[in-house]
Amino acid sequence: MKLKVSDVACGRSLLSRTHVVQQKTGCSVQFEITQGTRDSLSAWIKQANLSESDYLFKSRVTGSGHISTRQYNRIFHSWIDKLGLDHSLYSTHSMRRTKPYLIYKKTKNLRVIQLLLGHKKLESTVRYLGIEVDDALHISESIEI
């Protein structure tokens, strides 16, 4: 969670799109920041009195400056508890997959999903989405030539 305020804001304005460099692949991935998210981020930045050079989510315990993946996971699961949801059905990773999966289900466009996720290989995207042969056959059967 190494996002800095400057990654999502320019001055007092929140960006509608931004990009990050994935640590695993080194690839730059662009993504949207919805209006609701921009409103929440704006309120958070103001409440936490953050400057552009600050991490968006500061650590309270480590000297690294930003919260760890582990701490993010703890926070996420505390939200799941507060909502009364089943822990076995939700994870930080499943939440990351939700929007790309919904876009795929609507468009069937794997290349778009590949670009959104920053995958180098289409096979990685197929595996990531859990697309099976049955999905491919269903798509094929729905198209008349």
Secondary structure, 3 states (H helix, E strand, C coil): CCCEHHHHEECCEECCEEEEECCCCCCEEEEECCHHHHHHHHHHHHHCCCCCCCECCECCCCCCCECCHHHHHHHHHHHHHHHCCCHHHCCHHHHHHHHHHHHHHHHCCHHHHHHHHCCCCHHHHHHHHCCCHHHHHHHHHCCCC
